[in-house]
Amino acid sequence: QFCELHDTPGRMKAVGVIERDVAWEDSRSFFFWRLRRKLAEYDLRKKMMNAGNVGRGVSSMSAIDASSKIEEWFVSGGGTADGWKDDKRVLGWMAQNDDSLNK
């Protein structure tokens, strides 16, 4: 009985471990897009952190700062805070702005 109450989606959401529960039928698509978005986001974040280390004498950017900056760019580029939670929308924005993001 403890196990049945311990890791349920409702309990995990209440504790703040997950944002929302995903229906089994939608789980494959959800996690496919989530993985693609996170990999692209982490790659961009890594490039930003490495660029800060190149001979500027500036303290390096943290991962949290880089992620916040990417979100800031998304919102200032016409996205919304709710749109930031949509993996497909963020990936589309990253693809459209690939040249300017990688400068």
Contacts in CASP RR format, 6 or more apart in sequence:
PFRMAT RR
TARGET T0000
AUTHOR 0000-0000-0000
METHOD contacts of the structure
MODEL  1
QFCELHDTPGRMKAVGVIERDVAWEDSRSFFFWRLRRKLAEYDLRKKMMN
AGNVGRGVSSMSAIDASSKIEEWFVSGGGTADGWKDDKRVLGWMAQNDDS
LNK
5 11 0 8 1.000
9 18 0 8 1.000
9 21 0 8 1.000
10 21 0 8 1.000
12 18 0 8 1.000
12 21 0 8 1.000
13 19 0 8 1.000
13 20 0 8 1.000
13 21 0 8 1.000
19 85 0 8 1.000
22 30 0 8 1.000
22 31 0 8 1.000
30 87 0 8 1.000
33 87 0 8 1.000
33 88 0 8 1.000
33 91 0 8 1.000
34 87 0 8 1.000
36 87 0 8 1.000
36 91 0 8 1.000
37 87 0 8 1.000
37 88 0 8 1.000
37 90 0 8 1.000
37 91 0 8 1.000
40 91 0 8 1.000
40 94 0 8 1.000
41 67 0 8 1.000
41 70 0 8 1.000
41 90 0 8 1.000
41 94 0 8 1.000
44 66 0 8 1.000
44 70 0 8 1.000
44 94 0 8 1.000
44 101 0 8 1.000
44 102 0 8 1.000
45 63 0 8 1.000
45 66 0 8 1.000
45 67 0 8 1.000
45 70 0 8 1.000
47 102 0 8 1.000
48 61 0 8 1.000
48 66 0 8 1.000
48 69 0 8 1.000
48 70 0 8 1.000
49 60 0 8 1.000
49 61 0 8 1.000
49 62 0 8 1.000
49 63 0 8 1.000
49 66 0 8 1.000
52 58 0 8 1.000
52 60 0 8 1.000
52 61 0 8 1.000
53 60 0 8 1.000
61 69 0 8 1.000
71 84 0 8 1.000
73 97 0 8 1.000
73 101 0 8 1.000
74 83 0 8 1.000
74 84 0 8 1.000
74 90 0 8 1.000
74 93 0 8 1.000
75 81 0 8 1.000
75 84 0 8 1.000
77 93 0 8 1.000
79 89 0 8 1.000
79 93 0 8 1.000
83 89 0 8 1.000
83 90 0 8 1.000
84 90 0 8 1.000
94 101 0 8 1.000
END
